[in-house]
Amino acid sequence: MKKLQKRLSLVLLISMLINLVTVVPGRAGLLQNIGDFLSLGANTVRELQTAIEMAGGETRATLEKLSTEIQSIIQLLSEKYQDNLEITVSSVDELTRRKLIEFEQLLVKVNQILQDDIRLVSSEAQNVIRTATQEAGILATQITESLKDVIIVAGNTAVYVVDRATYNLVLIISVILLGVGLLVFAWMLFTKKFPQNVFAKICSIVFIFLYIGIFLCFTFIPVTRVYAVNAMGGHVKELEQTPKSPHVFSVQPEEIVIGETKEVKIRGINLRIEGSAPRVFLGQIELPVKAYDDATIMVDVSRLVAGVNRAYLKYSSDDTGKTAIPNLLFYRDEKGVKNYVGRFADSSVAGTTRTLTISNSGESRSTIVPRSLRLTFNPLERINPQILQKIKEVNVGSWNVTEGSYSLAVNYGEKTVDTRVVTIRIPPPPKKPADLTITGMSISPPNPKENDNISVNLTIKNIGESDSGSFLVEWKPSPYSQGKTQQINNLSPGAYQNITFTHKYQTRNMYKTIATADVMNQVNEINEENNTFTMDVQVTVPRYSVRVEIYKIYIKDDKDGALRGAGDLSFNIDINGIKYRYPSSGNVSINTGETKDIWYVANLLLTPDDTLRIIMTGKEDDDVRTEDMGLIDVSHSFLQNFGNGDHEANSTPYNYKIYYRIKVNRL
């Protein structure tokens, strides 16, 4: 009977050993493995940390809570699956798989909103983060609940999920039976109860060592407990594994603007593969990879260039100096109302007979021009690319692209592991700065005289491609005199403005007058050398038209006395060298106390340096003797306005008086 029991025990142990090599069938999965989820979660936490630094107040608290919830899920999965991160999601139980898929969707949603709005300015972004925080908390609880009753055990070639209760029961039983076996072995060894037959003794010792070895394995090698659970009919499932593979989650930016976008960031997981560097293709063009790690690939797109030339409307303006909205043609009608006639290069533009001038900033001529518009182009010259192609040594290191959608593929070796769609946009040429210049200066009156009030009219134009902003215009009457300034608030591209300064030159001379736009260098300009305008101004002496009219003479004493009758008189008149004699010949008889109308006129041209001088002498000439009638000598200076008005002058001695008027006009 005892021998039969020993044989049954041996058969049982051999059966258990056979089960050690039994493999539980598994299922192939299509989703990512556990390691992919953990990498995506870690990347998301890093993005959240960046957003936390920028956020404040309630948003910051929400982001911190979301980051904590995601980290708790990552920690839970890491502890549960330990180093077995290549387990496919499709091979885990249904509940856990469903929760992991929800976790993936949550991470993708959070990543997307952080890429679109890292500062979480919009209310939509804030709502997404709040919802994700709530969902993450619920998922953490549900995943914890779904994994609490199972244990993940890795073998040499497979990974198994085992019911925790059964697994622990096998461990407890193994420890107990191992202890019993050791006690029985010690008892038999010290009491010498081994069989006396050599063969039976050897078999007993082998059996005891085999027994102890099996339960030592059950106790200290976890995977053997899995086989024991499976042999006992407990729940054991083999989990499928897949090697780490790269995955791309996003490309930032999705729109590549030629000339502006310098690099593209590709975000994903497992992007660093041992022994193989990533290669990135835009269509058929292999782009340079600047740097990469497990979560990011930085791609250089700075050498993409536009493959098609275009013509763009910079601005249009009219005679008033006002500019139109960019890319729109316009004209002003008789009332000054601005009328837009359509977009540049639009074949459906309404007809107009206006002549418009358009600046073409591209490198080729525009081809679509309405016949009803007369357009003048000023194209830039372009080097013929065929000439460059003849020089084989020339390597520009750039790639021509056109606008549109392209596939952005990530390769390792010759294998494409992921593809995203990006858009190429070719923007208009970048606007150059403003360029201020003075296009004209005029002086009114054009030939100023000393002490004239003059007006200086300046025209300032912005011939650049950007608004100027506020700036000062200075006008200096001469290089060494104090300048006068006026402010212009802004000039749009193509716009101009007229301003006026007033001045009075007090001294005759030739003056070099200087006008300067942006005298304080407030405006960033294409050309700082065309801001100055100079003009020579000849200031001369003013001239005056002076008309002297002597129209009456009064004789106080004719020198003949009462007995001899009227005097025989004659007078010599000298007005600044213009000489007259009254009468022109002979004598005139005028009695004492008599007034006589006369008419002598002198038209003079005088300057402020001149003096108007009237000299008159008279004599009485009869048969007896000639007597002097006296001298009139009067002067009128420029300060007296040359005596403009009516006057009378007495001779010295006072024998006669003349009446005269002076009319002065400034020329």
C-alpha positions in Angstrom: 0.0 0.0 0.0 2.8 2.5 0.9 4.6 1.7 -2.3 1.4 2.5 -4.3 1.1 5.9 -2.6 4.7 6.7 -3.4 4.2 5.9 -7.0 1.0 8.1 -7.2 2.9 11.0 -5.6 5.7 10.6 -8.2 3.2 10.6 -11.1 1.5 13.7 -9.7 4.9 15.6 -9.4 5.9 14.5 -12.9 2.5 15.8 -14.2 3.2 19.2 -12.6 6.7 19.3 -14.1 5.2 18.7 -17.6 2.8 21.6 -17.0 5.8 23.9 -16.4 6.4 24.0 -20.1 2.8 24.4 -21.1 2.1 27.7 -22.9 -1.3 29.4 -22.8 -2.4 30.6 -26.3 -2.8 34.3 -26.9 -4.3 36.7 -29.4 -2.6 39.1 -31.8 -3.4 42.8 -31.2 -3.6 45.8 -33.5 -3.2 48.6 -31.0 -0.1 50.1 -29.4 1.7 48.3 -26.5 1.8 49.4 -22.9 5.1 51.1 -23.4 3.6 53.3 -26.1 0.9 54.5 -23.7 3.5 55.2 -21.0 5.7 57.2 -23.4 2.7 59.2 -24.6 1.7 59.9 -21.1 5.2 61.0 -20.1 5.3 63.4 -23.2 1.9 64.8 -22.2 3.1 65.5 -18.6 6.1 67.4 -20.0 3.8 69.5 -22.2 1.6 70.1 -19.2 4.6 71.3 -17.1 5.4 73.8 -19.8 1.8 75.0 -19.9 1.7 75.3 -16.0 4.7 77.7 -16.1 2.7 80.0 -18.4 -0.7 79.7 -16.8 -2.0 81.3 -13.7 -4.8 81.2 -11.2 -7.6 78.7 -11.7 -6.1 77.4 -15.0 -2.8 76.6 -13.3 -4.5 74.6 -10.5 -6.5 72.6 -13.1 -3.4 71.8 -15.1 -1.5 70.7 -12.0 -4.4 68.4 -11.0 -4.6 66.9 -14.6 -0.8 66.3 -14.5 -1.1 64.5 -11.2 -3.9 62.3 -12.4 -2.0 61.3 -15.6 1.1 60.6 -13.5 -0.9 58.4 -11.2 -2.1 56.3 -14.1 1.4 56.1 -15.5 2.7 55.0 -12.1 0.0 52.4 -11.8 0.7 50.9 -15.2 4.5 51.0 -14.6 4.1 49.2 -11.3 1.6 46.7 -12.6 3.4 45.7 -15.8 6.9 46.5 -14.5 9.4 45.8 -17.3 6.9 44.1 -19.5 6.1 47.2 -21.5 5.9 45.4 -24.9 2.6 43.8 -24.0 0.0 44.6 -26.7 -3.1 46.4 -25.5 -5.3 44.0 -27.5 -4.2 41.0 -25.4 -5.2 42.4 -22.0 -8.7 41.9 -20.6 -11.6 43.7 -22.2 -12.2 46.1 -19.3 -8.6 47.1 -19.0 -8.2 47.4 -22.8 -11.3 49.7 -23.0 -9.9 51.9 -20.3 -6.5 52.1 -21.9 -8.1 53.2 -25.2 -10.0 55.9 -23.3 -6.7 56.9 -21.7 -5.1 57.2 -25.1 -7.9 59.4 -26.5 -7.7 61.6 -23.5 -3.9 62.0 -23.9 -4.2 62.8 -27.6 -7.0 65.4 -26.9 -4.8 67.1 -24.3 -1.8 67.1 -26.5 -3.7 68.6 -29.4 -5.2 71.4 -27.3 -1.8 72.2 -25.9 -0.2 72.4 -29.3 -3.0 74.7 -30.6 -3.2 76.9 -27.5 -0.3 76.4 -25.1 -1.4 79.4 -23.0 -5.0 78.1 -22.8 -6.3 81.6 -23.7 -9.5 80.4 -25.3 -12.5 79.3 -23.3 -12.7 76.2 -25.5 -9.2 75.1 -24.5 -10.0 75.7 -20.8 -13.2 73.6 -21.1 -11.2 70.8 -22.7 -8.6 70.8 -19.9 -11.3 70.9 -17.2 -13.2 67.9 -18.8 -10.0 66.0 -19.3 -9.1 66.5 -15.6 -12.4 65.0 -14.5 -12.1 62.1 -17.0 -8.5 61.4 -15.9 -9.6 61.1 -12.3 -12.4 58.7 -13.2 -10.0 56.6 -15.4 -7.4 56.4 -12.7 -10.0 54.9 -10.4 -11.4 52.5 -13.0 -8.0 51.3 -14.2 -6.9 50.7 -10.5 -10.1 48.7 -10.0 -9.7 46.6 -13.1 -6.1 45.7 -12.3 -6.3 45.1 -8.5 -7.3 41.4 -8.8 -4.7 40.3 -11.3 -0.9 39.9 -11.3 1.4 40.3 -14.3 4.1 37.6 -14.4 6.9 37.5 -17.0 8.5 34.3 -18.2 11.5 33.8 -20.5 9.4 33.9 -23.6 6.0 35.1 -22.6 4.0 37.3 -20.1 1.0 36.1 -18.3 -1.9 37.6 -16.4 -3.0 35.5 -13.4 -5.8 35.8 -10.9 -4.3 37.3 -7.8 -6.2 35.1 -5.3 -5.3 31.8 -7.0 -1.7 32.9 -7.5 -1.3 33.8 -3.8 -3.0 30.6 -2.8 -0.4 28.6 -4.8 2.3 30.5 -3.1 0.9 29.8 0.4 0.5 26.1 -0.4 3.9 25.9 -1.9 5.5 27.5 1.2 3.7 25.0 3.5 4.5 22.0 1.4 8.1 23.1 1.1 8.3 23.4 4.9 6.7 20.0 5.4 9.1 18.4 2.9 12.1 19.9 4.6 10.9 18.6 8.0 10.3 15.1 6.7 13.7 15.1 5.0 15.4 16.2 8.2 13.5 13.6 10.2 14.4 10.8 7.9 18.0 11.9 7.7 18.6 12.1 11.5 16.5 9.1 12.4 18.0 6.9 9.6 14.5 5.9 8.3 15.7 5.6 4.7 15.2 2.1 3.1 18.1 -0.3 3.5 17.8 -1.4 -0.1 20.3 0.7 -2.1 18.0 1.2 -5.1 15.0 2.2 -2.9 17.3 4.5 -0.8 18.5 6.3 -4.0 15.0 6.6 -5.3 13.8 8.0 -2.0 16.6 10.6 -1.9 16.0 11.6 -5.5 12.2 11.9 -4.8 12.8 14.1 -1.8 15.2 16.4 -3.6 12.8 16.6 -6.6 9.9 17.4 -4.2 11.9 20.1 -2.4 13.1 21.6 -5.8 9.6 21.8 -7.2 8.2 23.7 -4.2 11.3 25.9 -4.1 10.5 26.9 -7.7 6.9 27.5 -6.7 8.0 29.7 -3.8 10.8 31.7 -5.4 10.2 31.6 -9.2 6.9 33.5 -10.0 6.4 32.0 -13.4 6.2 28.4 -12.0 3.3 29.5 -9.9 1.6 30.5 -13.1 2.0 27.0 -14.5 0.7 25.5 -11.2 -2.4 27.8 -11.3 -3.0 26.7 -14.9 -2.6 23.0 -13.9 -5.1 23.5 -11.2 -7.6 25.0 -13.6 -7.2 28.6 -12.5 -7.4 31.7 -14.7 -4.2 32.2 -16.7 -3.9 34.3 -19.9 -0.8 34.7 -22.0 -0.3 38.4 -23.1 1.0 39.1 -26.5 4.1 41.3 -26.9 5.3 43.5 -29.7 8.6 45.3 -30.1 8.8 49.0 -29.4 7.9 50.9 -32.6 7.9 54.6 -33.4 4.7 56.5 -33.6 4.0 60.1 -34.7 1.3 62.0 -32.9 1.6 65.5 -34.3 3.5 67.8 -36.6 3.9 71.4 -35.6 3.3 73.6 -37.4 1.0 71.8 -39.9 1.4 74.8 -42.3 4.9 75.5 -43.6 5.2 79.2 -44.7 8.1 79.5 -47.1 10.6 82.0 -45.9 9.1 82.2 -42.4 9.0 78.6 -41.0 12.5 77.6 -40.1 11.9 74.2 -38.5 9.2 71.6 -38.0 8.7 69.7 -34.8 7.5 66.1 -35.1 6.2 64.7 -31.8 5.6 61.1 -31.0 7.0 58.1 -29.0 9.8 55.6 -29.5 11.4 57.9 -32.1 14.9 56.9 -31.1 15.6 53.4 -32.5 18.8 51.7 -31.8 21.1 51.6 -34.8 18.8 53.6 -37.1 18.4 57.4 -37.4 15.1 58.9 -38.5 14.7 60.2 -42.1 12.0 62.7 -42.9 10.6 63.2 -46.4 8.4 66.0 -47.7 7.0 64.3 -50.8 10.2 63.2 -52.6 12.5 65.7 -50.8 14.5 64.4 -47.9 14.7 67.1 -45.3 17.7 67.6 -42.9 17.0 66.2 -39.4 18.6 68.7 -36.9 18.1 66.7 -33.7 15.9 64.0 -32.3 15.2 62.1 -29.1 12.6 59.5 -28.0 9.7 62.0 -28.2 10.8 64.7 -30.8 12.3 65.1 -34.2 13.4 68.6 -35.3 13.4 69.0 -39.1 15.1 71.9 -40.9 12.7 73.4 -43.6 14.6 76.7 -43.9 15.9 75.8 -47.4 12.5 75.3 -49.0 12.1 78.1 -51.5 9.1 79.2 -53.7 9.2 77.5 -57.1 6.7 79.9 -58.7 7.2 83.7 -59.2 4.3 85.9 -58.4 3.4 89.6 -58.7 1.8 91.3 -55.7 0.2 94.8 -55.4 2.1 96.7 -52.7 -0.1 99.8 -52.7 -2.0 102.2 -55.0 -2.4 105.9 -54.5 -3.8 108.9 -56.3 -3.2 112.6 -56.7 -4.4 113.4 -53.1 -1.6 111.3 -51.6 -4.0 108.9 -50.0 -3.4 105.1 -50.3 -5.9 102.3 -50.8 -6.3 99.0 -49.0 -3.5 96.7 -50.1 -4.3 94.4 -53.0 -7.2 96.5 -54.1 -7.3 98.9 -57.1 -9.2 102.1 -56.7 -9.8 105.5 -58.2 -11.4 108.7 -57.0 -14.4 110.3 -58.8 -15.0 114.0 -59.2 -16.3 114.3 -55.7 -13.2 112.7 -54.2 -15.1 109.4 -53.3 -12.8 106.3 -53.3 -14.1 103.6 -55.6 -12.6 100.1 -55.5 -12.6 98.4 -58.9 -11.6 94.9 -57.9 -8.6 92.8 -56.8 -5.4 92.8 -58.7 -5.1 90.1 -61.4 -8.9 89.5 -61.2 -10.3 88.9 -64.6 -13.8 90.0 -63.5 -12.7 93.5 -62.5 -15.3 96.1 -63.5 -14.2 98.4 -66.4 -12.7 101.8 -65.9 -10.8 104.2 -68.0 -8.6 105.4 -65.2 -4.8 105.0 -65.5 -3.4 103.2 -62.5 0.3 102.4 -61.6 1.0 99.3 -59.7 4.3 98.3 -58.1 5.1 94.7 -58.9 7.3 93.2 -56.0 7.6 89.8 -57.6 10.2 88.6 -60.1 8.0 88.1 -63.1 5.2 89.9 -64.9 1.6 89.3 -64.0 -0.3 87.6 -66.8 -4.0 88.3 -66.0 -4.8 92.0 -66.6 -8.3 93.3 -67.4 -8.3 95.1 -70.8 -10.3 97.9 -69.4 -7.4 98.9 -67.1 -4.2 100.4 -68.2 -1.6 99.1 -65.8 2.1 100.0 -65.7 4.5 97.4 -64.3 8.0 97.9 -62.8 9.3 94.3 -62.6 12.5 93.3 -61.0 15.1 91.7 -63.2 15.5 87.9 -62.7 18.5 85.8 -63.5 17.7 83.1 -66.0 17.9 79.8 -64.0 19.1 77.9 -67.1 22.3 79.9 -67.0 22.9 78.6 -63.5 22.2 75.1 -64.5 25.1 75.1 -66.9 27.5 75.5 -64.0 27.6 72.0 -62.5 29.6 73.1 -59.4 26.8 75.4 -58.2 24.9 73.8 -55.4 22.3 76.2 -53.9 21.3 73.6 -51.3 17.6 74.4 -51.5 14.5 72.8 -52.9 11.8 74.4 -55.0 8.2 73.8 -53.8 4.8 75.1 -54.8 1.8 75.7 -52.7 -0.4 72.8 -51.7 -0.6 69.7 -49.5 2.4 67.3 -49.1 2.9 64.0 -47.3 5.5 64.3 -44.5 6.8 60.8 -44.0 9.1 59.5 -41.2 11.4 56.7 -42.3 13.8 54.4 -40.6 16.1 53.0 -43.3 13.8 52.4 -46.3 10.7 51.7 -44.2 8.1 54.4 -43.6 6.7 54.1 -40.1 4.3 57.1 -40.1 3.0 59.8 -42.4 1.2 63.1 -41.8 -0.2 65.7 -44.2 1.3 69.3 -44.1 0.4 72.4 -46.1 2.9 74.6 -48.0 2.0 78.3 -48.2 4.0 80.8 -50.2 3.4 84.2 -48.7 3.8 87.6 -50.5 7.3 89.0 -50.3 8.0 90.5 -46.9 7.3 94.2 -46.7 10.3 96.4 -46.6 10.4 99.3 -44.1 9.2 102.7 -44.8 11.3 105.1 -46.9 10.7 108.8 -46.4 11.8 111.4 -48.9 11.0 115.0 -49.7 9.8 115.1 -53.3 9.5 118.8 -53.6 10.1 122.3 -52.0 8.8 125.6 -53.2 9.2 129.2 -51.8 6.5 131.8 -52.0 7.1 134.5 -53.2 9.7 132.8 -55.4 12.0 135.9 -55.3 11.9 137.1 -51.7 13.1 140.4 -50.5 14.4 141.5 -47.2 11.8 141.3 -44.4 9.4 139.5 -46.7 7.1 137.0 -45.1 7.7 133.8 -47.1 6.0 130.4 -47.1 8.0 127.2 -47.6 6.0 124.4 -49.0 7.3 120.8 -48.6 6.0 117.5 -50.0 7.0 114.4 -47.9 6.3 111.0 -49.4 6.6 107.4 -48.1 8.1 105.4 -51.0 8.6 102.4 -48.8 6.3 99.4 -48.2 5.4 99.9 -44.5 3.7 102.6 -42.5 6.1 105.2 -41.2 4.5 106.0 -37.9 5.1 109.4 -36.3 8.1 111.5 -37.3 9.4 115.1 -37.4 10.1 117.2 -40.4 12.7 120.0 -40.0 13.2 123.1 -42.2 16.3 125.3 -41.7 16.4 128.7 -43.4 20.2 128.3 -43.6 22.7 125.6 -42.5 23.6 127.4 -39.3 20.3 128.8 -38.3 17.8 127.3 -35.8 15.4 124.8 -37.5 11.7 124.7 -37.4 9.8 121.4 -37.0 6.4 119.9 -37.7 5.1 116.4 -36.8 3.5 114.0 -39.2 1.6 111.3 -37.4 1.9 108.6 -40.1 2.4 108.0 -43.9 1.1 104.8 -45.4 3.0 103.3 -48.3 2.7 105.5 -51.3 1.1 108.3 -49.3 2.4 111.9 -49.2 1.6 115.0 -47.2 2.2 118.7 -47.8 3.3 121.0 -44.9 4.2 124.7 -44.8 6.7 126.7 -42.8 6.8 130.5 -42.6 9.9 132.7 -42.3 11.2 136.3 -42.7 14.7 136.8 -44.1 16.0 140.1 -42.7 19.2 140.4 -44.6 19.9 140.2 -48.3 22.0 137.2 -49.2 22.2 133.8 -50.9 20.8 131.2 -48.5 21.0 127.4 -48.7 17.8 126.2 -47.1 17.6 122.6 -45.9 14.6 120.4 -45.3 14.9 117.0 -43.5 12.3 114.3 -43.1 12.6 112.2 -39.9 15.2 114.5 -38.4 15.2 112.6 -35.1 15.6 109.1 -36.8 12.4 107.8 -35.4 11.6 105.7 -38.4 13.3 102.5 -39.6 13.9 103.2 -43.3 15.2 101.4 -46.3 17.3 104.4 -47.3 18.4 107.0 -44.8 20.3 109.0 -47.4 17.2 110.4 -49.2 15.7 112.3 -46.3 17.2 115.7 -47.1 16.2 118.3 -49.7 18.2 121.6 -50.3 17.4 124.7 -52.2 19.2 128.0 -52.8 17.2 131.1 -51.9 18.3 134.5 -53.2 17.1 137.2 -50.8 17.4 140.6 -52.5 16.9 144.2 -51.5 13.2 145.3 -51.8 12.5 148.1 -54.3 9.8 150.8 -54.1 8.0 152.8 -56.7 8.0 156.4 -55.5 5.9 159.0 -57.3 6.4 162.7 -56.3 3.8 165.2 -57.4 4.4 168.9 -56.8 1.0 170.5 -57.5 0.9 174.0 -55.9 3.1 177.0 -55.0 2.3 179.9 -52.6 4.3 183.2 -52.8 4.6 184.9 -49.4 6.9 187.7 -50.7 7.5 188.3 -54.4 10.5 190.7 -53.6 9.1 193.5 -55.8 7.3 195.4 -53.1 3.8 196.9 -53.4 4.8 199.8 -55.7 6.5 197.7 -58.3 3.7 195.1 -58.9 4.1 191.3 -59.4 7.5 189.7 -59.1 9.1 188.1 -62.1 9.9 184.7 -60.6 11.6 181.4 -61.7 12.2 178.2 -59.8 14.6 175.2 -60.3 13.4 171.8 -59.0 15.6 168.8 -58.3 14.0 165.4 -57.2 16.7 162.9 -56.8 18.5 164.1 -59.9 15.3 164.7 -61.9 15.4 168.4 -62.7 12.6 170.8 -63.7 12.3 174.6 -64.2 9.2 176.5 -63.5 8.4 178.0 -65.8 10.3 176.0 -68.4 11.6 179.3 -69.8 11.4 182.9 -68.9 9.7 184.1 -65.7 6.3 183.9 -64.2 4.6 186.9 -62.6 3.1 186.1 -59.2 2.1 188.7 -56.6 2.7 188.5 -53.0 0.1 186.3 -51.2 -0.9 184.6 -54.5 -1.2 180.7 -54.9 -0.4 179.2 -58.2 -1.2 175.6 -59.5 1.7 173.8 -61.0 2.3 170.2 -62.0 5.6 168.5 -61.8 5.9 164.7 -61.4 8.9 162.5 -60.8 8.7 158.6 -60.9 11.5 157.0 -58.9 12.7 153.5 -58.1 14.2 153.4 -54.6 15.6 150.9 -52.2 15.9 151.0 -48.4 19.4 152.4 -48.9 18.1 155.4 -50.8 16.6 158.7 -49.6 14.1 160.8 -51.4 15.3 164.4 -51.6 13.5 167.4 -53.0 15.5 170.6 -53.6 14.0 173.8 -54.9 15.5 177.2 -55.4 13.9 180.5 -56.7 14.8 184.0 -57.7 13.1 187.2 -58.6 14.5 188.8 -61.7 13.6 192.4 -62.8 15.2 195.3 -64.5 16.9 196.6 -61.4 18.3 193.5 -59.8 18.0 189.8 -59.2 17.0 188.6 -55.7 17.2 185.2 -54.1 13.8 183.7 -53.2 15.2 181.1 -50.8 15.9 177.3 -50.7 13.7 174.3 -50.0 15.6 171.1 -49.2 13.5 168.3 -47.7 14.4 164.5 -47.4 12.3 161.4 -46.8 14.2 158.2 -45.8 13.1 154.5 -46.0 12.3 154.6 -42.3 9.8 157.3 -43.1 8.4 155.2 -45.9 9.8 157.8 -48.2 7.3 160.3 -47.0 4.2 158.6 -48.4 1.3 161.1 -48.2 0.7 164.9 -48.6 3.2 167.5 -47.6 4.1 171.2 -47.7 7.5 172.8 -47.5 8.6 176.4 -46.7 11.7 178.0 -48.3 14.5 179.4 -46.2 14.1 182.3 -45.8 10.4 181.9 -46.0 9.4 183.6 -49.2 7.4 180.8 -50.8 5.9 177.4 -50.0 5.2 174.3 -52.1 2.6 171.6 -51.8 3.4 168.1 -52.9 2.3 164.5 -52.4 4.3 161.2 -52.4 2.9 157.9 -53.4 4.9 154.8 -52.5 4.4 151.2 -53.7 6.5 148.2 -52.8 7.5 146.2 -55.8 
